[in-house]
Amino acid sequence: MEVTLFAPSDSATDLPRVGDYPSLAALEQRHGRVAAGVPAALDALQLEALRLRLDDFDIVHGHGEFAHAALLGAARRRSLTTVHWRVDELDRALFFSGFPDLPVAAISAAQEAGIPASNRAGIVHHGIARDRYAFRAEPEAHLAFVGRMTDQKRPDTAIRVARAAGMPIRLGGTIDVGNPDYFDRQVRPLLGPDATYLGPVDDSQKGALLGSARALLFPIDWPEPFGLVMIEAMACGTPVVAWNRGSVPEIVEDGVTGFIVESEAQATAALRRIGTLDRAIIRKNFEARFTAERMARDYLALYRRLLAA
């Protein structure tokens, strides 16, 4: 199988790549804050590059937002779209109603429940490279939170739970651009010697934070479509204490790779039992269920099914 990647000119990849324009991040680094329409312009330019080559491919797999569905036209039947966001809001309802023939791969059964039956092409859980994060058998004393500083991810809840359990916590992640006041109002007042905000963390820093943690707290307050940080923690052997929302029951095996809870009190109690979980078994569970190889096999099966149809 030959794969061509449509991506910005500053992308790091070994694949044949199409795309003459830089990423949004590169433009912001060069120009500072850019006009609000720049992401849409970049999307249109990349889609034009695809339009010019559309007949070259057996399958087009899209990870964008909306416009690609109109561009594909009759080629929608030999395409696959992965939606990386929630699907229960008006924008997706409008989108699906206008493109009932667009095959969509859900990233969890919880997400698929919100996708119309006519669009459902299958479920493919995310995976990451097997060696991206190193297994660590012996953690340090702290807990970890990794995610956007937003009311969807609830870092404030993570701090309260850690404090109630008598465990220090280290938090990594960006301040959400869509809700910039949340951090100052709800999180900063809770910080202290036992609750440290590290700021945004790159991949290496994330691996160190997750691997050294006794557990990852995942106190989401929204219908999480997947939750990649859960499997990143598992790759390190780190158990996950996660709230029963969205995809969580599909990702966390309660009592094996972590604990699924409904409240702060349940989370605090779960942390007192966190030492009963075997970090080596958590790593093996990751290797069996959430590697990039397994994800690739699942997508190849969907491609073959679409082409056969």
Secondary structure, DSSP 8 states (H G I E B T S, - for coil): ----EE--TT---SS-EE--S--HHHHHHHHSS--TTHHHHHHHHHHHHHHTTGGG-S-EEE-SSSHHHHHHGGGGGGEEEE--S---SHHHHHHHHH-TT--EEESSHHHHTTS-GGGEEEE----B-TTSS---SS--S-EEEES-BSTTT-HHHHHHHHHHTT--EEEE--B-TTSTHHIIIIIGGG-BTTEEEEES--HHHHHHHHHH-S-EEE---S--S--HHHHHHHHTT--EEEES-TTHHHH--BTTTEEEESSHHHHHHHHTTGGGS-HHHHHHHHHHHSBHHHHHHHHHHHHHHHHH-
